[in-house]
Amino acid sequence: MTAAQTAAQHYGNIILFDKNPEPGKKLRSLSSGPLFISEDLPGDKLARAFGDKEKFILPALKAFGLDELSRHLAAMGIRLTPNGSSHLVVGPDIAPELPAKLGQAAEESGAVIRKSSKVSDIIFDKNVATAVIVNSVEYPVSSVIIACGSVASPARGATGDGYQFARKAGHTVIQILPAMVGLETVERYGKSLADTEFPDCKIRVTRDDEPQFSDRGSLKFTSYGIEGELALTHSARIIGLLARQNGKQHRVEIHIDMMPDIKKKDLDTWFTQQVTNSPKITVGALMQDYIPEQLRAVMNKIVRIHSDKPVANLSYLERKLLLLWVKDFHLTVRRPRPFNETRGVLGGVSTEEIDPETMRSKKVKNLYFAGEVLDLLGPWGGYNFQMAFSTGFLSGLSAARALAE
């Protein structure tokens, strides 16, 4: 919708074909809570979050970064607000209005939105797109922008149409793998820990006891295992570590450090100081700033130490066990959640075949790409929405300017 709006602001006769009764079906399905739309970061830091795609995404972020996106949404009466860390969100009170506002803005700019209009084919003549087939009707075209998203969350209406069109145009589609999805664990704490969140912890991921990577952020327990910022950001990498090799299933574990600001070697000193200051303090009270309340409530089941037990009554071994646990509470990953629950995918149309300055295909001179159909994936948060808006804007602007020349 942003691609159509931008194109219509610079060129007439822009049509957005959407196969659904209303555009933005996936967005509508996500709008029951706050939407992470962007990050309060400069463009170069945003770009670095996309790893080896940093150089590709940077021109789009420079053309349409956070400031431009904020003004774009503000013109529709939608304001971005901070939500802790660097995340910027559209609040749950107005998130449901976002799809309709985007569509309305596109139409007010002159774009025509054709609903329930499935594009079944794009006609190419040599290296030029000449027409699209919509509901069995052929429409001549001067340019085409493919901005129909990835195959993530097929239950929310996602399909592989964009990949099909890209392949027909001669583009490479990098293998699609699940990403940004919850992880099921062998340890089932179920209802006792569901919705328990570590707002700030450190994780260390191992495969067959060999360290793989570490990161710091938030993590959330579910009835089946874990999700939250760290799980969603690194799920694709963790799924890759689970892959069988020579018929062997690897053991992948996530080690949680609940006290990331205190080094392991300093724990005894910290512990002794706390007890000296408060001789009658209980284990639960001692750990209330580090261990979530629900987890403290089931400590006796996990480490055989009740949260109401006075710290002074802990044996030497209990004290060691407690300190070891808060620095290394580990879970064993069984598998990812079903593909229908993915929030993103690794893979898509190869960025090597797209001009990053215009989002134009290097194979078809009047074909453009935007958003998640590309092989682009940032971390959990507002990175991927910002990427979608930025590439949508740049593709719409570039297509319109090329037509106006």
Buried (B, 14 or more C-beta within 10 A) or exposed (E): BBBBBBBBBBBEEBBBBBBBEEBBBBBBBBBEEBBBBBBBBEBEEBBBBBEEBBEBBBBBBBBBBBEBBBEBBEEBEBEBEEBEBBBBBBBEEBBBBBBBBBBBBBBEBBBEBBEEBBBBBBBBEEBBBBBBBBEEEEBEBEBBBBBBBBBBBEEBBBBBBBBBBBEBBBBBBBEBBBBBBBBBBEBEBEEBBEEBBBEBBBBBBBBEEEEBEBBEBBBBBBEBBBBBBBBBBBBBEBBEBBEEEEEEEBBBBBBBBBBBEBEEEEBEEEBEEBBEEEEEBBBBBBBBEBBBEBBBBBBBEBBEBBBEBBBEEBEEEBBBBBBEBBBBBBBEBBEBBEBEBBBBBBBBBBBEBBBBEBBBBBBBEBBBBBBBBBBBBBBBBBBBBBBBBBBBBBBBBBBBEBBEE
